[in-house]
Amino acid sequence: MDRITLRRPDDFHAHLRDGPAMAAVLADTARRFARAIVMPNLEPPLRTTAQVLNYRERILGELQNLGDAGASFEPLMTLYLTDDTPPEEIARAKLSGRIHGVKLYPAGATTHSAAGVTRLSRCFHTLEKMEEVGLPLLVHGESTDPAIDVFDRERAFIEETLGPTLERFTQLKVVLEHITTRDAVQYVEVTGANVAATITAHHLLMNRNALFMGGIRPHHYCLPVLKREEHREALVEAATSGSPKFFLGTDSAPHARAAKEAGCGCAGIYTAHAAIELYAVAFEEAHALDKLEGFASEHGARFYHLPPNRGSITLVREDWTVPETIAFGGEALVPLRAGETIPWKLV
């Protein structure tokens, strides 16, 4: 197969940043996707509906500079959950018609999560309102207990936090985002239709060896961290299974090169420059290109009760070289597979 045409896909987990940083990366996402679930972990985080809608206006303003790509892209906004988020804010978010999920960051789990949730039980009244109005909980699923090994934190979160919470809120819609383990795959598979998961391209393509090949590789560091090969294989099996419970979410997270190559480097991998192309590589390696459209263009839209996108994108088999760096608000950003060749190209 030398040409793939897909219904225009969606990215159900994207970091678009703000200001000059957003201006540098937004076109990569808008060119490939019709819609994206936009993360709220700015500095400061977007805790209120008004803050989220103001951010949306800034995104729309920047989209006006992108021509046709900008005109055909829709940001789907999210609210940042804290210990103090009142149920009334959930009602306002739902009523806005612009906010499609509430993001749970365990406090300290990842980038800009310091204001996140310290104990989920403090949010039970808020979760009740979310269950009532049908607003999904989007979960960064990692324990922050320092006694738990970094490679076991996803499994611990599912066992200790997510599982008991969903036993209490049986109708709460949940997306377990950027899953990384066989444990997460199995949990999503056996729970109800109200639970789904996103999978990133980088977790489909790399295992934890990629962090140490030829030395420390800071541009392969993300959270949740890359896992063993057996877990990568489980993610590929899930993504290519055709199950509607698994869909595309890049978690593309841009950071300046200096912030990655530092004594305490930031977590995040930038993939928006070649997102759908990288998924095509992963699906082709699994001999499952016929399953890519469902994963990228159908399953997530159905879970979020969104209409299917109109139009299509086409990938052709053509080698192209990823740039060594991308301009990023006056600094440089190193994208995934910088300087390497990718065999699929977006027309």
BALOBA-1460 file (C-alpha; in Angstrom, 3 decimals):
// residues 347
<rec num="1" residu="m" x="0.000" y="0.000" z="0.000"/>
<rec num="2" residu="d" x="1.532" y="3.297" z="-1.098"/>
<rec num="3" residu="r" x="-1.371" y="5.658" z="-0.384"/>
<rec num="4" residu="i" x="-3.753" y="5.944" z="2.582"/>
<rec num="5" residu="t" x="-6.847" y="8.122" z="2.639"/>
<rec num="6" residu="l" x="-8.565" y="8.560" z="6.012"/>
<rec num="7" residu="r" x="-11.565" y="10.445" z="7.243"/>
<rec num="8" residu="r" x="-10.014" y="13.532" z="8.819"/>
<rec num="9" residu="p" x="-8.776" y="12.421" z="12.259"/>
<rec num="10" residu="d" x="-8.995" y="13.969" z="15.727"/>
<rec num="11" residu="d" x="-6.365" y="14.312" z="18.438"/>
<rec num="12" residu="f" x="-7.970" y="13.604" z="21.798"/>
<rec num="13" residu="h" x="-5.001" y="14.827" z="23.862"/>
<rec num="14" residu="a" x="-2.980" y="17.848" z="22.761"/>
<rec num="15" residu="h" x="-0.849" y="20.512" z="24.437"/>
<rec num="16" residu="l" x="-1.078" y="23.742" z="22.442"/>
<rec num="17" residu="r" x="0.651" y="26.010" z="24.997"/>
<rec num="18" residu="d" x="-0.004" y="29.764" z="24.816"/>
<rec num="19" residu="g" x="1.416" y="32.971" z="23.382"/>
<rec num="20" residu="p" x="4.504" y="32.705" z="21.131"/>
<rec num="21" residu="a" x="4.870" y="29.001" z="21.978"/>
<rec num="22" residu="m" x="1.354" y="28.288" z="20.715"/>
<rec num="23" residu="a" x="2.013" y="30.308" z="17.568"/>
<rec num="24" residu="a" x="5.013" y="28.057" z="16.882"/>
<rec num="25" residu="v" x="3.236" y="24.685" z="17.170"/>
<rec num="26" residu="l" x="-0.482" y="25.156" z="16.488"/>
<rec num="27" residu="a" x="-0.171" y="24.760" z="12.707"/>
<rec num="28" residu="d" x="1.262" y="21.237" z="13.070"/>
<rec num="29" residu="t" x="-1.860" y="20.046" z="14.888"/>
<rec num="30" residu="a" x="-4.351" y="22.041" z="12.806"/>
<rec num="31" residu="r" x="-2.932" y="20.719" z="9.543"/>
<rec num="32" residu="r" x="-3.403" y="17.081" z="10.533"/>
<rec num="33" residu="f" x="-6.496" y="17.052" z="12.723"/>
<rec num="34" residu="a" x="-10.022" y="18.414" z="12.514"/>
<rec num="35" residu="r" x="-10.351" y="18.718" z="16.290"/>
<rec num="36" residu="a" x="-8.227" y="18.348" z="19.387"/>
<rec num="37" residu="i" x="-8.918" y="17.999" z="23.094"/>
<rec num="38" residu="v" x="-6.784" y="20.829" z="24.478"/>
<rec num="39" residu="m" x="-5.093" y="20.395" z="27.837"/>
<rec num="40" residu="p" x="-5.629" y="23.088" z="30.528"/>
<rec num="41" residu="n" x="-2.283" y="22.849" z="32.360"/>
<rec num="42" residu="l" x="-1.026" y="26.302" z="31.505"/>
<rec num="43" residu="e" x="0.683" y="28.530" z="34.057"/>
<rec num="44" residu="p" x="-1.543" y="29.404" z="35.850"/>
<rec num="45" residu="p" x="-3.886" y="26.455" z="35.193"/>
<rec num="46" residu="l" x="-7.354" y="26.995" z="33.727"/>
<rec num="47" residu="r" x="-9.546" y="26.389" z="36.770"/>
<rec num="48" residu="t" x="-12.711" y="28.213" z="35.692"/>
<rec num="49" residu="t" x="-14.994" y="28.168" z="32.684"/>
<rec num="50" residu="a" x="-14.240" y="31.831" z="32.033"/>
<rec num="51" residu="q" x="-10.483" y="31.165" z="31.935"/>
<rec num="52" residu="v" x="-10.965" y="28.227" z="29.565"/>
<rec num="53" residu="l" x="-13.165" y="30.231" z="27.207"/>
<rec num="54" residu="n" x="-10.647" y="33.093" z="27.191"/>
<rec num="55" residu="y" x="-7.926" y="30.604" z="26.247"/>
<rec num="56" residu="r" x="-10.160" y="29.278" z="23.474"/>
<rec num="57" residu="e" x="-10.464" y="32.790" z="22.068"/>
<rec num="58" residu="r" x="-6.666" y="33.091" z="22.015"/>
<rec num="59" residu="i" x="-6.445" y="29.820" z="20.089"/>
<rec num="60" residu="l" x="-9.097" y="30.964" z="17.615"/>
<rec num="61" residu="g" x="-7.208" y="34.221" z="17.152"/>
<rec num="62" residu="e" x="-4.029" y="32.361" z="16.281"/>
<rec num="63" residu="l" x="-5.918" y="30.013" z="13.939"/>
<rec num="64" residu="q" x="-6.889" y="33.015" z="11.846"/>
<rec num="65" residu="n" x="-3.224" y="33.304" z="10.857"/>
<rec num="66" residu="l" x="-3.109" y="29.760" z="9.458"/>
<rec num="67" residu="g" x="-5.368" y="30.077" z="6.410"/>
<rec num="68" residu="d" x="-7.424" y="27.031" z="5.402"/>
<rec num="69" residu="a" x="-5.856" y="24.768" z="8.032"/>
<rec num="70" residu="g" x="-6.841" y="27.164" z="10.793"/>
<rec num="71" residu="a" x="-10.341" y="27.694" z="9.461"/>
<rec num="72" residu="s" x="-11.101" y="23.967" z="9.514"/>
<rec num="73" residu="f" x="-9.741" y="23.187" z="12.992"/>
<rec num="74" residu="e" x="-11.816" y="23.183" z="16.193"/>
<rec num="75" residu="p" x="-10.284" y="23.276" z="19.692"/>
<rec num="76" residu="l" x="-12.223" y="21.182" z="22.217"/>
<rec num="77" residu="m" x="-11.576" y="22.676" z="25.630"/>
<rec num="78" residu="t" x="-11.038" y="21.159" z="29.076"/>
<rec num="79" residu="l" x="-11.199" y="22.351" z="32.683"/>
<rec num="80" residu="y" x="-8.418" y="21.791" z="35.235"/>
<rec num="81" residu="l" x="-9.682" y="19.849" z="38.259"/>
<rec num="82" residu="t" x="-8.502" y="20.879" z="41.725"/>
<rec num="83" residu="d" x="-9.416" y="19.891" z="45.271"/>
<rec num="84" residu="d" x="-11.649" y="22.974" z="45.354"/>
<rec num="85" residu="t" x="-13.445" y="22.801" z="42.004"/>
<rec num="86" residu="p" x="-17.113" y="23.316" z="42.947"/>
<rec num="87" residu="p" x="-19.943" y="21.344" z="41.320"/>
<rec num="88" residu="e" x="-21.347" y="24.679" z="40.141"/>
<rec num="89" residu="e" x="-18.261" y="25.142" z="37.941"/>
<rec num="90" residu="i" x="-18.964" y="21.799" z="36.299"/>
<rec num="91" residu="a" x="-22.496" y="22.946" z="35.527"/>
<rec num="92" residu="r" x="-21.132" y="26.171" z="33.998"/>
<rec num="93" residu="a" x="-18.602" y="24.241" z="31.946"/>
<rec num="94" residu="k" x="-21.246" y="21.922" z="30.554"/>
<rec num="95" residu="l" x="-23.636" y="24.793" z="29.840"/>
<rec num="96" residu="s" x="-20.939" y="26.609" z="27.848"/>
<rec num="97" residu="g" x="-21.072" y="23.941" z="25.150"/>
<rec num="98" residu="r" x="-17.337" y="24.492" z="24.609"/>
<rec num="99" residu="i" x="-15.838" y="22.385" z="27.398"/>
<rec num="100" residu="h" x="-15.706" y="18.677" z="26.645"/>
<rec num="101" residu="g" x="-13.898" y="17.249" z="29.655"/>
<rec num="102" residu="v" x="-12.361" y="17.862" z="33.068"/>
<rec num="103" residu="k" x="-8.693" y="17.019" z="33.461"/>
<rec num="104" residu="l" x="-7.446" y="15.175" z="36.528"/>
<rec num="105" residu="y" x="-3.775" y="15.692" z="37.296"/>
<rec num="106" residu="p" x="-2.673" y="14.100" z="40.560"/>
<rec num="107" residu="a" x="-0.733" y="16.910" z="42.251"/>
<rec num="108" residu="g" x="2.921" y="16.684" z="41.255"/>
<rec num="109" residu="a" x="2.461" y="13.905" z="38.703"/>
<rec num="110" residu="t" x="3.704" y="15.760" z="35.628"/>
<rec num="111" residu="t" x="4.334" y="19.169" z="34.027"/>
<rec num="112" residu="h" x="2.299" y="22.019" z="35.574"/>
<rec num="113" residu="s" x="0.391" y="19.694" z="37.895"/>
<rec num="114" residu="a" x="1.260" y="21.345" z="41.218"/>
<rec num="115" residu="a" x="-2.292" y="22.706" z="41.511"/>
<rec num="116" residu="g" x="-3.802" y="19.300" z="40.797"/>
<rec num="117" residu="v" x="-5.759" y="16.962" z="43.030"/>
<rec num="118" residu="t" x="-4.116" y="15.851" z="46.274"/>
<rec num="119" residu="r" x="-6.784" y="13.268" z="47.139"/>
<rec num="120" residu="l" x="-9.599" y="12.304" z="44.780"/>
<rec num="121" residu="s" x="-12.080" y="11.831" z="47.610"/>
<rec num="122" residu="r" x="-12.037" y="15.624" z="48.032"/>
<rec num="123" residu="c" x="-13.638" y="15.863" z="44.581"/>
<rec num="124" residu="f" x="-16.535" y="13.423" z="45.081"/>
<rec num="125" residu="h" x="-19.257" y="16.075" z="44.955"/>
<rec num="126" residu="t" x="-17.705" y="17.425" z="41.783"/>
<rec num="127" residu="l" x="-17.523" y="13.935" z="40.264"/>
<rec num="128" residu="e" x="-21.196" y="13.449" z="41.117"/>
<rec num="129" residu="k" x="-22.040" y="16.538" z="39.089"/>
<rec num="130" residu="m" x="-19.850" y="15.351" z="36.215"/>
<rec num="131" residu="e" x="-21.618" y="12.000" z="36.238"/>
<rec num="132" residu="e" x="-24.970" y="13.798" z="36.265"/>
<rec num="133" residu="v" x="-24.247" y="16.092" z="33.307"/>
<rec num="134" residu="g" x="-22.154" y="13.625" z="31.316"/>
<rec num="135" residu="l" x="-18.878" y="15.538" z="31.332"/>
<rec num="136" residu="p" x="-15.937" y="13.110" z="31.021"/>
<rec num="137" residu="l" x="-13.081" y="12.879" z="33.496"/>
<rec num="138" residu="l" x="-9.759" y="12.859" z="31.616"/>
<rec num="139" residu="v" x="-7.186" y="11.115" z="33.757"/>
<rec num="140" residu="h" x="-3.444" y="11.331" z="34.025"/>
<rec num="141" residu="g" x="-3.286" y="7.957" z="35.683"/>
<rec num="142" residu="e" x="-0.193" y="7.810" z="37.851"/>
<rec num="143" residu="s" x="0.315" y="7.489" z="41.567"/>
<rec num="144" residu="t" x="2.458" y="10.211" z="43.127"/>
<rec num="145" residu="d" x="3.492" y="8.109" z="46.133"/>
<rec num="146" residu="p" x="7.306" y="8.410" z="46.168"/>
<rec num="147" residu="a" x="7.572" y="4.883" z="47.550"/>
<rec num="148" residu="i" x="6.163" y="3.445" z="44.308"/>
<rec num="149" residu="d" x="8.603" y="2.698" z="41.508"/>
<rec num="150" residu="v" x="8.185" y="5.107" z="38.580"/>
<rec num="151" residu="f" x="7.514" y="2.171" z="36.238"/>
<rec num="152" residu="d" x="4.675" y="0.906" z="38.477"/>
<rec num="153" residu="r" x="2.810" y="4.165" z="39.058"/>
<rec num="154" residu="e" x="0.169" y="3.653" z="36.381"/>
<rec num="155" residu="r" x="-0.748" y="0.223" z="37.695"/>
<rec num="156" residu="a" x="-0.817" y="1.501" z="41.289"/>
<rec num="157" residu="f" x="-3.113" y="4.391" z="40.334"/>
<rec num="158" residu="i" x="-5.561" y="2.049" z="38.631"/>
<rec num="159" residu="e" x="-5.611" y="-0.356" z="41.569"/>
<rec num="160" residu="e" x="-5.664" y="2.175" z="44.392"/>
<rec num="161" residu="t" x="-7.511" y="5.186" z="42.982"/>
<rec num="162" residu="l" x="-9.286" y="4.735" z="39.665"/>
<rec num="163" residu="g" x="-10.795" y="1.323" z="40.304"/>
<rec num="164" residu="p" x="-12.408" y="2.221" z="43.651"/>
<rec num="165" residu="t" x="-13.595" y="5.572" z="42.253"/>
<rec num="166" residu="l" x="-15.397" y="3.941" z="39.349"/>
<rec num="167" residu="e" x="-16.993" y="1.423" z="41.684"/>
<rec num="168" residu="r" x="-18.553" y="4.430" z="43.414"/>
<rec num="169" residu="f" x="-19.374" y="6.422" z="40.244"/>
<rec num="170" residu="t" x="-20.468" y="3.668" z="37.891"/>
<rec num="171" residu="q" x="-21.787" y="5.975" z="35.155"/>
<rec num="172" residu="l" x="-18.942" y="8.501" z="35.149"/>
<rec num="173" residu="k" x="-17.369" y="8.769" z="31.712"/>
<rec num="174" residu="v" x="-13.601" y="8.373" z="31.981"/>
<rec num="175" residu="v" x="-10.741" y="8.569" z="29.515"/>
<rec num="176" residu="l" x="-7.562" y="7.033" z="30.893"/>
<rec num="177" residu="e" x="-5.111" y="9.092" z="28.886"/>
<rec num="178" residu="h" x="-1.777" y="8.097" z="27.307"/>
<rec num="179" residu="i" x="-1.865" y="4.573" z="28.724"/>
<rec num="180" residu="t" x="1.490" y="2.801" z="28.863"/>
<rec num="181" residu="t" x="1.002" y="-0.675" z="30.334"/>
<rec num="182" residu="r" x="-0.667" y="-4.007" z="29.713"/>
<rec num="183" residu="d" x="-2.377" y="-3.469" z="33.081"/>
<rec num="184" residu="a" x="-4.109" y="-0.340" z="31.773"/>
<rec num="185" residu="v" x="-5.141" y="-2.065" z="28.542"/>
<rec num="186" residu="q" x="-6.691" y="-4.931" z="30.456"/>
<rec num="187" residu="y" x="-8.474" y="-2.609" z="32.869"/>
<rec num="188" residu="v" x="-10.053" y="-0.604" z="30.061"/>
<rec num="189" residu="e" x="-11.050" y="-3.758" z="28.217"/>
<rec num="190" residu="v" x="-12.972" y="-5.246" z="31.158"/>
<rec num="191" residu="t" x="-14.733" y="-2.085" z="32.376"/>
<rec num="192" residu="g" x="-17.953" y="-0.666" z="30.998"/>
<rec num="193" residu="a" x="-18.553" y="1.379" z="27.880"/>
<rec num="194" residu="n" x="-18.123" y="4.549" z="29.976"/>
<rec num="195" residu="v" x="-14.352" y="3.945" z="30.159"/>
<rec num="196" residu="a" x="-11.944" y="4.424" z="27.257"/>
<rec num="197" residu="a" x="-8.260" y="5.229" z="26.699"/>
<rec num="198" residu="t" x="-5.989" y="7.220" z="24.440"/>
<rec num="199" residu="i" x="-2.642" y="5.925" z="23.179"/>
<rec num="200" residu="t" x="0.253" y="8.042" z="21.933"/>
<rec num="201" residu="a" x="2.386" y="7.391" z="18.873"/>
<rec num="202" residu="h" x="5.573" y="7.462" z="20.930"/>
<rec num="203" residu="h" x="4.340" y="4.774" z="23.308"/>
<rec num="204" residu="l" x="3.436" y="2.613" z="20.299"/>
<rec num="205" residu="l" x="6.861" y="3.077" z="18.721"/>
<rec num="206" residu="m" x="9.299" y="3.009" z="21.658"/>
<rec num="207" residu="n" x="10.014" y="1.095" z="24.830"/>
<rec num="208" residu="r" x="12.101" y="2.270" z="27.749"/>
<rec num="209" residu="n" x="15.363" y="1.269" z="26.066"/>
<rec num="210" residu="a" x="14.881" y="4.386" z="23.908"/>
<rec num="211" residu="l" x="15.685" y="6.498" z="26.976"/>
<rec num="212" residu="f" x="19.243" y="5.155" z="27.151"/>
<rec num="213" residu="m" x="20.388" y="4.329" z="23.609"/>
<rec num="214" residu="g" x="23.903" y="5.762" z="23.284"/>
<rec num="215" residu="g" x="23.457" y="7.771" z="26.477"/>
<rec num="216" residu="i" x="20.647" y="9.612" z="28.214"/>
<rec num="217" residu="r" x="18.038" y="10.693" z="25.636"/>
<rec num="218" residu="p" x="16.139" y="13.600" z="27.226"/>
<rec num="219" residu="h" x="13.914" y="14.088" z="24.187"/>
<rec num="220" residu="h" x="12.499" y="10.603" z="24.773"/>
<rec num="221" residu="y" x="11.559" y="11.411" z="28.363"/>
<rec num="222" residu="c" x="7.834" y="11.757" z="28.989"/>
<rec num="223" residu="l" x="5.317" y="11.041" z="31.715"/>
<rec num="224" residu="p" x="4.070" y="8.417" z="32.018"/>
<rec num="225" residu="v" x="7.546" y="7.174" z="31.220"/>
<rec num="226" residu="l" x="8.172" y="4.628" z="28.451"/>
<rec num="227" residu="k" x="7.790" y="1.048" z="29.658"/>
<rec num="228" residu="r" x="9.104" y="-2.458" z="28.882"/>
<rec num="229" residu="e" x="8.676" y="-4.036" z="25.444"/>
<rec num="230" residu="e" x="5.891" y="-6.330" z="26.687"/>
<rec num="231" residu="h" x="3.833" y="-3.254" z="27.548"/>
<rec num="232" residu="r" x="4.524" y="-1.576" z="24.209"/>
<rec num="233" residu="e" x="3.332" y="-4.737" z="22.482"/>
<rec num="234" residu="a" x="0.120" y="-4.677" z="24.533"/>
<rec num="235" residu="l" x="-0.513" y="-1.072" z="23.475"/>
<rec num="236" residu="v" x="-0.030" y="-1.969" z="19.817"/>
<rec num="237" residu="e" x="-2.440" y="-4.879" z="20.184"/>
<rec num="238" residu="a" x="-5.042" y="-2.593" z="21.754"/>
<rec num="239" residu="a" x="-4.654" y="0.212" z="19.216"/>
<rec num="240" residu="t" x="-4.880" y="-2.135" z="16.252"/>
<rec num="241" residu="s" x="-7.634" y="-4.350" z="17.686"/>
<rec num="242" residu="g" x="-10.514" y="-2.325" z="16.287"/>
<rec num="243" residu="s" x="-11.951" y="-1.898" z="19.786"/>
<rec num="244" residu="p" x="-13.860" y="1.396" z="20.118"/>
<rec num="245" residu="k" x="-12.408" y="1.791" z="23.621"/>
<rec num="246" residu="f" x="-9.004" y="2.877" z="22.275"/>
<rec num="247" residu="f" x="-8.352" y="5.972" z="20.197"/>
<rec num="248" residu="l" x="-5.770" y="8.534" z="19.172"/>
<rec num="249" residu="g" x="-4.346" y="11.063" z="21.622"/>
<rec num="250" residu="t" x="-0.875" y="12.325" z="20.823"/>
<rec num="251" residu="d" x="-0.007" y="13.989" z="24.141"/>
<rec num="252" residu="s" x="2.302" y="16.063" z="21.938"/>
<rec num="253" residu="a" x="4.052" y="18.261" z="24.504"/>
<rec num="254" residu="p" x="6.438" y="20.930" z="23.215"/>
<rec num="255" residu="h" x="9.319" y="22.137" z="25.375"/>
<rec num="256" residu="a" x="12.272" y="24.273" z="24.410"/>
<rec num="257" residu="r" x="15.496" y="22.365" z="23.881"/>
<rec num="258" residu="a" x="17.124" y="24.055" z="26.859"/>
<rec num="259" residu="a" x="14.281" y="22.918" z="29.126"/>
<rec num="260" residu="k" x="14.741" y="19.310" z="28.021"/>
<rec num="261" residu="e" x="18.544" y="19.212" z="28.034"/>
<rec num="262" residu="a" x="18.835" y="20.420" z="31.615"/>
<rec num="263" residu="g" x="19.825" y="19.180" z="35.038"/>
<rec num="264" residu="c" x="16.140" y="18.562" z="35.736"/>
<rec num="265" residu="g" x="14.655" y="18.247" z="32.260"/>
<rec num="266" residu="c" x="10.961" y="18.624" z="31.473"/>
<rec num="267" residu="a" x="8.793" y="15.631" z="30.626"/>
<rec num="268" residu="g" x="7.178" y="15.656" z="27.209"/>
<rec num="269" residu="i" x="7.734" y="14.527" z="23.621"/>
<rec num="270" residu="y" x="6.822" y="16.709" z="20.654"/>
<rec num="271" residu="t" x="5.110" y="14.666" z="17.917"/>
<rec num="272" residu="a" x="2.602" y="17.068" z="16.342"/>
<rec num="273" residu="h" x="4.978" y="17.766" z="13.430"/>
<rec num="274" residu="a" x="4.437" y="14.194" z="12.183"/>
<rec num="275" residu="a" x="1.634" y="12.849" z="14.350"/>
<rec num="276" residu="i" x="-0.556" y="10.927" z="11.911"/>
<rec num="277" residu="e" x="2.520" y="9.859" z="9.952"/>
<rec num="278" residu="l" x="4.049" y="8.304" z="13.087"/>
<rec num="279" residu="y" x="0.824" y="6.437" z="13.826"/>
<rec num="280" residu="a" x="0.891" y="5.125" z="10.258"/>
<rec num="281" residu="v" x="4.412" y="3.804" z="10.868"/>
<rec num="282" residu="a" x="3.272" y="2.014" z="14.035"/>
<rec num="283" residu="f" x="0.179" y="0.527" z="12.393"/>
<rec num="284" residu="e" x="2.133" y="-0.602" z="9.337"/>
<rec num="285" residu="e" x="4.712" y="-2.312" z="11.531"/>
<rec num="286" residu="a" x="1.778" y="-4.199" z="13.099"/>
<rec num="287" residu="h" x="0.355" y="-5.052" z="9.640"/>
<rec num="288" residu="a" x="-2.826" y="-3.183" z="10.594"/>
<rec num="289" residu="l" x="-3.084" y="-0.101" z="8.377"/>
<rec num="290" residu="d" x="-6.715" y="-1.037" z="7.753"/>
<rec num="291" residu="k" x="-7.412" y="-0.329" z="11.430"/>
<rec num="292" residu="l" x="-5.894" y="3.161" z="11.474"/>
<rec num="293" residu="e" x="-9.005" y="5.063" z="10.374"/>
<rec num="294" residu="g" x="-11.160" y="3.649" z="13.160"/>
<rec num="295" residu="f" x="-8.521" y="4.425" z="15.772"/>
<rec num="296" residu="a" x="-7.767" y="7.918" z="14.446"/>
<rec num="297" residu="s" x="-11.086" y="9.137" z="13.069"/>
<rec num="298" residu="e" x="-14.029" y="7.226" z="14.521"/>
<rec num="299" residu="h" x="-13.675" y="5.731" z="18.009"/>
<rec num="300" residu="g" x="-12.895" y="8.933" z="19.893"/>
<rec num="301" residu="a" x="-15.612" y="10.946" z="18.184"/>
<rec num="302" residu="r" x="-18.189" y="8.331" z="19.139"/>
<rec num="303" residu="f" x="-17.040" y="8.270" z="22.766"/>
<rec num="304" residu="y" x="-17.284" y="12.057" z="23.011"/>
<rec num="305" residu="h" x="-20.619" y="12.081" z="21.128"/>
<rec num="306" residu="l" x="-19.182" y="14.230" z="18.352"/>
<rec num="307" residu="p" x="-20.290" y="14.022" z="14.717"/>
<rec num="308" residu="p" x="-17.885" y="12.304" z="12.333"/>
<rec num="309" residu="n" x="-15.589" y="14.719" z="10.554"/>
<rec num="310" residu="r" x="-16.180" y="15.690" z="6.982"/>
<rec num="311" residu="g" x="-13.352" y="15.601" z="4.509"/>
<rec num="312" residu="s" x="-10.256" y="13.438" z="4.475"/>
<rec num="313" residu="i" x="-6.481" y="13.446" z="4.610"/>
<rec num="314" residu="t" x="-4.102" y="11.426" z="2.457"/>
<rec num="315" residu="l" x="-0.731" y="9.950" z="3.303"/>
<rec num="316" residu="v" x="1.639" y="8.755" z="0.597"/>
<rec num="317" residu="r" x="4.656" y="6.525" z="0.870"/>
<rec num="318" residu="e" x="7.417" y="9.076" z="0.490"/>
<rec num="319" residu="d" x="10.542" y="9.459" z="2.584"/>
<rec num="320" residu="w" x="11.076" y="12.813" z="4.250"/>
<rec num="321" residu="t" x="13.543" y="13.950" z="6.864"/>
<rec num="322" residu="v" x="12.396" y="15.413" z="10.164"/>
<rec num="323" residu="p" x="14.161" y="18.726" z="10.878"/>
<rec num="324" residu="e" x="16.787" y="18.722" z="13.617"/>
<rec num="325" residu="t" x="14.949" y="21.546" z="15.398"/>
<rec num="326" residu="i" x="11.762" y="23.568" z="15.051"/>
<rec num="327" residu="a" x="11.470" y="27.263" z="15.927"/>
<rec num="328" residu="f" x="9.643" y="27.606" z="19.237"/>
<rec num="329" residu="g" x="8.824" y="31.120" z="20.379"/>
<rec num="330" residu="g" x="12.364" y="32.419" z="19.976"/>
<rec num="331" residu="e" x="13.932" y="29.155" z="21.106"/>
<rec num="332" residu="a" x="14.489" y="25.745" z="19.499"/>
<rec num="333" residu="l" x="12.419" y="22.599" z="19.986"/>
<rec num="334" residu="v" x="13.668" y="19.085" z="19.157"/>
<rec num="335" residu="p" x="10.883" y="16.964" z="17.613"/>
<rec num="336" residu="l" x="10.628" y="13.189" z="17.837"/>
<rec num="337" residu="r" x="12.896" y="11.488" z="15.274"/>
<rec num="338" residu="a" x="14.807" y="14.686" z="14.630"/>
<rec num="339" residu="g" x="17.142" y="14.201" z="11.663"/>
<rec num="340" residu="e" x="15.624" y="10.804" z="10.855"/>
<rec num="341" residu="t" x="13.557" y="9.649" z="7.894"/>
<rec num="342" residu="i" x="9.822" y="8.945" z="8.085"/>
<rec num="343" residu="p" x="8.366" y="6.813" z="5.255"/>
<rec num="344" residu="w" x="4.859" y="8.321" z="5.215"/>
<rec num="345" residu="k" x="4.127" y="11.907" z="4.219"/>
<rec num="346" residu="l" x="0.964" y="13.988" z="4.547"/>
<rec num="347" residu="v" x="-0.155" y="15.281" z="1.158"/>
